[in-house]
Amino acid sequence: SIARLDKLLKQSPEDDAAYEARGTARAKLGRLQEAAQDYSKAIQLLPTASLYRLRANIYEKMGRKDLAAKDRKEAERI
């Protein structure tokens, strides 16, 4: 649950997997801006192609095709 992940991140603020999981949970609830922020934090901690693709999908849903394209390009580069 998001509440459980919030608690985990208070204890371990450098846990990239927890940010990814919370971003995914938020995305499923339609909380796209928050999901993008969680994926961004996870990318700061550990930039992976899969994280860039996840954030690109969120940006696409938000109508930000420019940012989505940029993230997809970065995912291919990695």
KAGI-V399522 format. One record per pair of residues at least 12 apart in sequence whose ideal C-beta (glycine too) atoms are under 10 Angstrom apart, sorted by the first residue. I is the first residue (numbers start at 1). GAP is how many residues later the second one is. D is the distance in Angstrom with one decimal. If there is no record, write none. Layout:
i=I gap=GAP d=D
i=I gap=GAP d=D
This chain:
i=1 gap=21 d=9.6
i=1 gap=24 d=7.3
i=2 gap=19 d=9.2
i=2 gap=20 d=6.1
i=2 gap=23 d=5.1
i=2 gap=24 d=6.7
i=2 gap=26 d=9.9
i=2 gap=27 d=7.9
i=2 gap=29 d=8.8
i=2 gap=32 d=9.2
i=2 gap=36 d=9.9
i=3 gap=22 d=10.0
i=4 gap=14 d=9.4
i=4 gap=17 d=9.4
i=4 gap=18 d=9.3
i=4 gap=21 d=9.5
i=5 gap=12 d=9.9
i=5 gap=13 d=5.4
i=5 gap=14 d=8.3
i=5 gap=15 d=9.8
i=5 gap=16 d=5.8
i=5 gap=17 d=4.1
i=5 gap=18 d=9.4
i=5 gap=19 d=9.7
i=5 gap=20 d=6.8
i=5 gap=21 d=9.3
i=5 gap=33 d=8.9
i=6 gap=12 d=9.2
i=6 gap=16 d=7.3
i=8 gap=13 d=8.8
i=8 gap=14 d=8.6
i=9 gap=12 d=9.7
i=9 gap=13 d=7.0
i=9 gap=29 d=9.1
i=9 gap=32 d=9.0
i=13 gap=28 d=9.0
i=13 gap=32 d=9.3
i=14 gap=27 d=9.6
i=14 gap=30 d=9.8
i=14 gap=31 d=6.0
i=14 gap=32 d=9.5
i=15 gap=26 d=9.9
i=15 gap=27 d=8.9
i=15 gap=30 d=7.9
i=15 gap=31 d=9.9
i=16 gap=23 d=10.0
i=16 gap=25 d=7.9
i=16 gap=26 d=4.5
i=16 gap=27 d=8.3
i=16 gap=28 d=8.4
i=16 gap=29 d=3.9
i=16 gap=30 d=4.3
i=16 gap=31 d=9.3
i=16 gap=32 d=8.5
i=16 gap=35 d=8.0
i=17 gap=25 d=7.7
i=17 gap=28 d=9.2
i=17 gap=29 d=8.5
i=18 gap=20 d=8.8
i=18 gap=23 d=9.6
i=18 gap=24 d=8.4
i=18 gap=27 d=9.9
i=19 gap=18 d=8.9
i=19 gap=19 d=4.7
i=19 gap=20 d=7.2
i=19 gap=21 d=8.6
i=19 gap=22 d=4.7
i=19 gap=23 d=3.9
i=19 gap=24 d=8.8
i=19 gap=25 d=8.9
i=19 gap=26 d=7.1
i=19 gap=27 d=9.4
i=19 gap=32 d=9.0
i=20 gap=15 d=10.0
i=20 gap=18 d=7.2
i=20 gap=19 d=6.8
i=20 gap=21 d=9.2
i=20 gap=22 d=4.7
i=20 gap=23 d=9.3
i=20 gap=25 d=9.5
i=20 gap=26 d=9.0
i=20 gap=28 d=9.0
i=20 gap=30 d=8.4
i=20 gap=31 d=6.4
i=20 gap=34 d=7.2
i=20 gap=35 d=9.9
i=21 gap=17 d=8.5
i=21 gap=21 d=9.1
i=22 gap=12 d=8.3
i=22 gap=13 d=8.1
i=22 gap=15 d=9.6
i=22 gap=16 d=4.9
i=22 gap=17 d=9.4
i=22 gap=19 d=9.2
i=22 gap=20 d=9.0
i=23 gap=12 d=4.5
i=23 gap=13 d=7.5
i=23 gap=14 d=7.8
i=23 gap=15 d=3.3
i=23 gap=16 d=4.5
i=23 gap=17 d=8.7
i=23 gap=18 d=8.3
i=23 gap=19 d=6.8
i=23 gap=28 d=8.7
i=23 gap=31 d=6.9
i=23 gap=32 d=8.0
i=23 gap=35 d=7.7
i=24 gap=14 d=8.3
i=24 gap=15 d=8.7
i=24 gap=30 d=7.3
i=24 gap=34 d=9.8
i=25 gap=13 d=8.8
i=26 gap=12 d=6.4
i=26 gap=13 d=9.5
i=26 gap=32 d=9.2
i=27 gap=12 d=8.6
i=27 gap=27 d=8.0
i=27 gap=28 d=9.8
i=27 gap=30 d=7.9
i=27 gap=31 d=5.9
i=27 gap=34 d=8.0
i=30 gap=31 d=8.9
i=31 gap=27 d=9.9
i=32 gap=25 d=9.8
i=32 gap=26 d=5.4
i=32 gap=27 d=8.6
i=32 gap=28 d=9.9
i=32 gap=29 d=5.7
i=32 gap=30 d=5.2
i=32 gap=31 d=9.8
i=32 gap=32 d=9.7
i=33 gap=25 d=8.6
i=33 gap=29 d=7.3
i=34 gap=24 d=9.7
i=35 gap=19 d=8.4
i=35 gap=20 d=8.2
i=35 gap=22 d=9.4
i=35 gap=23 d=5.2
i=35 gap=26 d=9.1
i=35 gap=27 d=9.4
i=36 gap=18 d=9.3
i=36 gap=19 d=5.9
i=36 gap=20 d=9.9
i=36 gap=21 d=9.9
i=36 gap=22 d=4.8
i=36 gap=23 d=6.6
i=36 gap=25 d=9.5
i=36 gap=26 d=7.1
i=36 gap=28 d=8.7
i=36 gap=31 d=8.6
i=36 gap=35 d=9.9
i=37 gap=18 d=9.6
i=37 gap=21 d=9.7
i=38 gap=13 d=9.9
i=38 gap=16 d=9.5
i=38 gap=17 d=9.1
i=38 gap=20 d=9.4
i=39 gap=12 d=5.8
i=39 gap=13 d=8.3
i=39 gap=14 d=9.7
i=39 gap=15 d=5.4
i=39 gap=16 d=4.0
i=39 gap=17 d=9.2
i=39 gap=18 d=9.3
i=39 gap=19 d=6.6
i=39 gap=20 d=9.4
i=39 gap=32 d=9.0
i=40 gap=15 d=6.7
i=40 gap=18 d=9.8
i=40 gap=31 d=10.0
i=42 gap=12 d=8.5
i=42 gap=13 d=8.6
i=43 gap=12 d=6.8
i=43 gap=28 d=8.8
i=43 gap=31 d=8.9
i=47 gap=27 d=8.0
i=47 gap=28 d=9.7
i=47 gap=31 d=7.0
i=48 gap=27 d=8.4
i=48 gap=30 d=6.8
i=49 gap=22 d=9.7
i=49 gap=23 d=9.6
i=49 gap=25 d=8.0
i=49 gap=26 d=4.2
i=49 gap=27 d=7.5
i=49 gap=28 d=8.3
i=49 gap=29 d=4.3
i=50 gap=25 d=7.6
i=50 gap=28 d=9.2
i=51 gap=20 d=8.8
i=51 gap=23 d=9.7
i=51 gap=24 d=8.3
i=51 gap=27 d=9.4
i=52 gap=16 d=10.0
i=52 gap=18 d=8.9
i=52 gap=19 d=4.5
i=52 gap=20 d=7.2
i=52 gap=21 d=8.7
i=52 gap=22 d=4.9
i=52 gap=23 d=3.9
i=52 gap=24 d=8.8
i=52 gap=25 d=8.9
i=52 gap=26 d=7.1
i=53 gap=15 d=9.7
i=53 gap=18 d=7.1
i=53 gap=19 d=6.8
i=53 gap=21 d=9.4
i=53 gap=22 d=4.9
i=53 gap=23 d=9.5
i=53 gap=25 d=10.0
i=54 gap=17 d=8.7
i=54 gap=21 d=9.3
i=55 gap=12 d=8.1
i=55 gap=13 d=8.3
i=55 gap=15 d=9.8
i=55 gap=16 d=5.2
i=55 gap=17 d=9.7
i=55 gap=19 d=9.4
i=55 gap=20 d=9.1
i=56 gap=12 d=4.4
i=56 gap=13 d=7.7
i=56 gap=14 d=8.1
i=56 gap=15 d=3.8
i=56 gap=16 d=4.9
i=56 gap=17 d=9.1
i=56 gap=18 d=8.6
i=56 gap=19 d=6.9
i=57 gap=14 d=8.8
i=57 gap=15 d=9.3
i=58 gap=13 d=9.1
i=59 gap=12 d=6.4
i=59 gap=13 d=9.4
i=60 gap=12 d=9.1
